[in-house]
């Protein structure tokens, strides 16, 4: 080796510890943490360059299994959050006094792509919600489920219960880059715009659904009530005909999804949602900027008139059923 070549080799060896110190830590799923820059060698000079996260494929990504929950204090919180979403009414009767648990809608502990999955949601919040007309934190989104879908009372945002639920959602979102959508990220999958017939839906309910949900929609062990004081409120997404039809067609009857026709799913949704259910205090403030979907079953103060409104039942704790509207960001100056 020539003297010049030897000097070059020594320079590179001298830089090796620096390069090692500048190595990029990889996040679960293969993406680089945004806070770390890469080191690039330019002769005897090391310069830092921004790192681009590795490509993320929603088709290839899978949420971690329960067996991957760590055996530490974080793991204890994740396991408790899982227990709360599985057994909500038993674990939190003060906040979920009805007969619906989180996983009655978020099937498979929130991992089912066809049933409003929770997977990946930790990477998508805070996000803008048309219904609120503002940017919403994940804790508020969880409380919308408690107050509307479970017809219960909001959890304190700083409570141990909320922290555990969020820890579980973060765990099953592991590896999803911030802002990236996974399958089912927009909630229940869209359905064709059909119109349900409640009379036909009542017959399908009696022959296909009542065996599990009961002739009066009262539910059974582990099976949610579909109407009455212990069911979801009029302000829940499931109270909209198209949203309920999507859940029914993609997931029901249990064990035989998509065995009904889309029209039958709309018919059953029309029948179920015509029955009495709990009120949703403050619902008139929804969609404050307008644009409510056409099948929202209640009036709003903006521009919507109720679609097939059902009888509503009073709530025992109306104040506890209201999640405060988040502040709206001011429009940017031109």
C-alpha positions as CSV (number, residue, x, y, z in Angstrom):
1,X,0.0,0.0,0.0
2,X,1.3,3.5,-0.9
3,X,1.9,6.0,1.9
4,X,-1.1,8.1,0.6
5,X,-3.3,5.0,0.7
6,X,-2.2,4.1,4.2
7,X,-3.0,7.6,5.4
8,X,-6.5,7.3,3.8
9,X,-7.1,3.9,5.5
10,X,-6.1,5.3,8.9
11,X,-8.5,8.2,8.4
12,X,-11.4,5.9,7.8
13,X,-10.6,3.7,10.7
14,X,-10.3,6.7,12.9
15,X,-13.8,7.7,11.9
16,X,-15.4,4.3,12.6
17,X,-16.4,5.1,16.2
18,X,-18.0,8.4,15.0
19,X,-20.0,6.5,12.4
20,X,-21.1,3.9,15.0
21,X,-22.2,6.7,17.3
22,X,-24.3,8.2,14.5
23,X,-26.0,5.0,13.6
24,X,-29.8,5.2,13.1
25,X,-32.0,3.4,15.6
26,X,-34.9,1.6,13.9
27,X,-38.4,1.7,15.2
28,X,-40.5,-1.4,15.3
29,X,-41.7,-2.1,11.8
30,X,-38.5,-1.0,10.2
31,X,-38.9,2.8,10.1
32,X,-36.3,5.2,11.5
33,X,-37.1,7.5,14.4
34,X,-37.5,11.0,12.9
35,X,-35.3,12.6,15.6
36,X,-32.2,10.8,14.4
37,X,-30.1,11.8,11.4
38,X,-27.8,9.5,9.4
39,X,-24.1,10.0,9.0
40,X,-22.6,10.1,5.5
41,X,-18.9,10.0,4.8
42,X,-17.5,12.6,2.4
43,X,-13.7,11.9,2.3
44,X,-12.4,12.7,5.8
45,X,-15.6,14.7,6.7
46,X,-18.8,13.2,8.2
47,X,-22.0,15.2,7.5
48,X,-25.5,14.5,8.8
49,X,-28.3,13.9,6.4
50,X,-32.1,13.6,7.2
51,X,-33.4,10.0,7.4
52,X,-36.4,8.9,5.3
53,X,-38.5,6.3,7.1
54,X,-38.6,2.9,5.4
55,X,-41.5,2.2,3.2
56,X,-44.6,1.1,5.1
57,X,-47.0,-1.4,3.6
58,X,-50.5,-1.7,5.2
59,X,-50.9,-5.0,3.4
60,X,-47.8,-6.5,5.1
61,X,-48.2,-4.9,8.5
62,X,-49.9,-6.9,11.3
63,X,-50.7,-5.8,14.8
64,X,-48.6,-7.5,17.5
65,X,-50.1,-10.5,19.3
66,X,-51.0,-10.5,22.9
67,X,-48.0,-12.8,23.5
68,X,-45.8,-9.9,22.6
69,X,-47.0,-7.7,25.5
70,X,-43.9,-7.0,27.7
71,X,-43.6,-8.4,31.2
72,X,-43.1,-5.0,32.9
73,X,-45.1,-2.1,34.3
74,X,-46.1,-1.0,30.7
75,X,-47.2,-4.6,30.0
76,X,-49.4,-4.5,33.1
77,X,-51.1,-1.3,31.8
78,X,-51.5,-2.8,28.3
79,X,-53.1,-6.0,29.8
80,X,-55.5,-4.0,31.9
81,X,-56.4,-1.8,28.9
82,X,-57.2,-5.0,27.0
83,X,-59.4,-6.3,29.9
84,X,-61.2,-3.0,29.9
85,X,-62.1,-3.1,26.2
86,X,-63.1,-6.7,26.4
87,X,-65.2,-6.5,29.6
88,X,-66.2,-2.9,29.7
89,X,-69.5,-3.2,31.5
90,X,-68.2,-5.6,34.1
91,X,-65.0,-3.6,34.7
92,X,-66.4,-0.1,34.5
93,X,-70.1,-0.3,35.5
94,X,-70.0,3.4,36.6
95,X,-69.0,4.5,33.2
96,X,-70.6,1.8,31.0
97,X,-73.8,0.9,32.8
98,X,-75.5,-0.6,29.7
99,X,-75.1,-3.9,28.0
100,X,-72.4,-3.1,25.4
101,X,-68.6,-3.5,25.7
102,X,-66.1,-1.9,23.4
103,X,-65.3,-5.1,21.6
104,X,-69.0,-5.6,20.7
105,X,-68.3,-3.1,17.9
106,X,-64.5,-3.2,17.8
107,X,-64.5,-7.0,17.2
108,X,-61.5,-9.1,17.9
109,X,-60.2,-6.8,20.6
110,X,-60.0,-4.1,18.0
111,X,-58.1,-6.1,15.4
112,X,-60.8,-6.9,12.9
113,X,-60.4,-4.8,9.8
114,X,-64.2,-5.1,9.0
115,X,-65.3,-3.9,12.4
116,X,-64.0,-0.4,13.1
117,X,-60.5,-1.6,14.1
118,X,-58.5,0.2,16.8
119,X,-55.2,-0.9,15.2
120,X,-53.2,2.0,14.0
121,X,-55.4,4.6,15.6
122,X,-52.7,5.7,18.0
123,X,-50.8,6.9,14.9
124,X,-53.7,8.9,13.5
125,X,-54.6,11.1,16.5
126,X,-54.9,14.0,17.1
127,X,-57.1,14.3,14.0
128,X,-59.8,16.5,12.6
129,X,-63.4,15.2,13.0
130,X,-66.2,16.6,11.0
131,X,-68.7,15.8,13.7
132,X,-66.8,17.9,16.3
133,X,-65.7,20.5,13.7
134,X,-62.3,20.5,15.4
135,X,-59.1,18.5,16.0
136,X,-59.8,15.8,18.5
137,X,-57.4,13.9,20.8
138,X,-57.5,10.2,21.1
139,X,-58.7,10.4,24.7
140,X,-61.7,12.4,23.6
141,X,-62.4,9.9,20.8
142,X,-62.4,7.1,23.4
143,X,-64.9,9.2,25.5
144,X,-67.1,9.6,22.5
145,X,-67.4,5.8,22.5
146,X,-68.2,5.8,26.2
147,X,-70.8,8.5,26.0
148,X,-72.4,7.7,22.7
149,X,-71.8,4.0,21.7
150,X,-71.9,2.7,25.3
151,X,-74.5,5.3,26.3
152,X,-72.4,5.9,29.5
153,X,-70.3,8.5,31.2
154,X,-67.0,10.0,30.1
155,X,-63.8,8.7,31.7
156,X,-61.6,11.3,33.4
157,X,-58.9,12.0,30.9
158,X,-56.2,11.7,33.6
159,X,-57.5,8.5,35.1
160,X,-55.7,5.2,35.3
161,X,-58.4,3.6,33.2
162,X,-58.0,6.0,30.3
163,X,-54.2,5.6,30.5
164,X,-54.6,1.8,30.3
165,X,-57.0,1.9,27.4
166,X,-54.6,4.3,25.5
167,X,-51.6,2.0,26.3
168,X,-53.5,-0.9,24.7
169,X,-54.4,1.1,21.6
170,X,-50.7,2.2,21.4
171,X,-49.6,-1.4,21.6
172,X,-51.8,-2.7,18.8
173,X,-50.7,0.3,16.7
174,X,-47.0,-0.5,17.1
175,X,-44.9,0.0,14.0
176,X,-47.5,2.2,12.2
177,X,-45.9,5.6,11.2
178,X,-47.6,8.7,12.4
179,X,-50.4,9.8,10.1
180,X,-50.4,6.6,8.0
181,X,-53.7,4.8,7.5
182,X,-54.0,1.0,8.0
183,X,-56.9,-1.1,6.7
184,X,-60.2,0.0,8.2
185,X,-58.7,3.3,9.4
186,X,-61.8,5.2,8.4
187,X,-64.0,3.1,10.7
188,X,-66.8,0.9,9.3
189,X,-66.4,0.3,5.6
190,X,-68.7,2.2,3.2
191,X,-71.8,0.6,1.8
192,X,-73.9,1.2,-1.3
193,X,-76.5,3.9,-0.8
194,X,-79.6,1.8,-0.2
195,X,-82.8,2.5,1.8
196,X,-83.8,0.1,4.5
197,X,-87.3,-1.2,5.0
198,X,-88.1,-1.7,8.7
199,X,-91.0,-4.1,8.1
200,X,-88.8,-6.5,6.1
201,X,-85.9,-5.9,8.5
202,X,-88.2,-7.0,11.4
203,X,-88.8,-10.3,9.8
204,X,-85.1,-10.9,9.1
205,X,-84.4,-10.0,12.7
206,X,-86.9,-12.5,14.0
207,X,-85.6,-15.3,11.9
208,X,-81.9,-14.6,12.0
209,X,-80.9,-12.2,14.8
210,X,-83.3,-12.8,17.7
211,X,-81.8,-16.2,18.6
212,X,-78.7,-14.3,20.0
213,X,-79.9,-10.7,20.6
214,X,-83.3,-11.7,22.0
215,X,-86.8,-11.0,20.6
216,X,-86.8,-7.5,22.3
217,X,-83.2,-6.7,21.3
218,X,-82.2,-7.1,25.0
219,X,-79.0,-9.1,24.3
220,X,-77.6,-12.1,26.2
221,X,-74.4,-13.2,28.0
222,X,-71.7,-11.4,26.1
223,X,-74.2,-10.2,23.5
224,X,-75.0,-6.5,23.3
225,X,-78.5,-5.0,23.6
226,X,-79.6,-3.5,20.3
227,X,-82.2,-1.1,21.7
228,X,-83.7,0.0,25.0
229,X,-82.1,1.8,27.9
230,X,-79.0,-0.4,27.9
231,X,-78.1,-0.1,24.2
232,X,-76.2,2.5,22.1
233,X,-77.5,6.1,22.1
234,X,-79.1,8.0,19.2
235,X,-75.8,9.9,18.9
236,X,-73.7,6.8,18.2
237,X,-72.4,6.1,14.7
238,X,-74.3,2.8,14.8
239,X,-77.6,4.8,15.1
240,X,-77.1,5.8,11.5
241,X,-78.7,3.4,9.0
242,X,-75.7,3.1,6.6
243,X,-73.2,2.6,9.5
244,X,-75.3,-0.1,11.1
245,X,-75.9,-1.8,7.7
246,X,-72.1,-1.9,7.2
247,X,-71.5,-3.5,10.5
248,X,-74.3,-6.0,10.0
249,X,-73.3,-7.0,6.5
250,X,-69.6,-7.3,7.3
251,X,-69.9,-9.1,10.6
252,X,-73.4,-10.6,11.2
253,X,-74.8,-13.1,11.9
254,X,-71.8,-14.0,14.1
255,X,-69.7,-16.6,12.4
256,X,-71.5,-16.1,9.0
257,X,-70.5,-12.6,7.9
258,X,-71.8,-11.4,4.5
259,X,-74.4,-14.1,4.4
260,X,-77.1,-11.5,4.2
261,X,-77.6,-9.4,1.1
262,X,-76.6,-5.7,1.4
263,X,-80.4,-4.9,1.1
264,X,-81.2,-7.2,4.0
265,X,-78.5,-5.5,6.1
266,X,-80.1,-2.1,5.4
267,X,-83.5,-3.5,6.3
268,X,-82.3,-4.9,9.6
269,X,-80.5,-1.6,10.3
270,X,-83.7,0.3,9.6
271,X,-85.7,-2.0,12.0
272,X,-83.2,-1.9,14.8
273,X,-82.6,1.8,14.6
274,X,-86.3,2.6,14.7
275,X,-86.5,1.2,18.2
276,X,-86.2,3.4,21.4
277,X,-82.7,4.1,22.6
278,X,-80.9,6.5,25.0
279,X,-80.6,10.1,24.2
280,X,-77.3,11.7,23.4
281,X,-77.1,15.1,25.3
282,X,-75.5,17.8,23.2
283,X,-76.1,16.1,19.9
284,X,-77.6,19.2,18.4
285,X,-74.1,20.7,18.4
286,X,-72.7,18.0,16.1
287,X,-71.4,19.0,12.7
288,X,-71.2,22.7,13.7
289,X,-69.8,23.6,10.3
290,X,-72.5,21.7,8.4
291,X,-72.3,18.7,6.2
292,X,-73.9,16.1,8.5
293,X,-74.4,12.7,6.7
294,X,-78.0,12.4,5.4
295,X,-78.9,9.5,7.7
296,X,-78.1,11.2,11.0
297,X,-81.3,10.5,13.0
298,X,-81.5,13.9,14.9
299,X,-81.6,17.6,14.1
300,X,-78.5,19.7,14.3
301,X,-78.2,23.5,14.8
302,X,-76.3,23.8,11.5
303,X,-78.3,22.5,8.6
304,X,-79.5,19.0,9.2
305,X,-83.0,17.6,9.8
306,X,-83.4,14.2,11.4
307,X,-83.6,11.1,9.3
308,X,-86.1,8.5,10.7
309,X,-85.7,9.7,14.3
310,X,-86.4,6.9,16.9
311,X,-88.0,7.4,20.3
312,X,-85.3,8.6,22.7
313,X,-85.0,7.6,26.4
314,X,-83.7,10.0,29.1
315,X,-80.2,9.6,30.5
316,X,-79.5,9.2,34.2
317,X,-76.5,11.5,34.1
318,X,-76.9,13.9,31.2
319,X,-73.9,16.1,32.2
320,X,-71.6,13.1,32.3
321,X,-72.6,12.2,28.8
322,X,-71.2,15.3,27.2
323,X,-67.6,15.4,26.1
324,X,-66.7,19.1,26.0
325,X,-66.2,20.5,22.4
326,X,-62.5,20.9,21.7
327,X,-61.4,24.4,20.8
328,X,-61.3,25.2,17.1
329,X,-58.1,26.5,15.5
330,X,-58.4,30.0,14.0
331,X,-58.2,30.1,10.2
332,X,-54.8,31.0,8.8
333,X,-54.4,34.5,7.5
334,X,-54.0,34.7,3.7
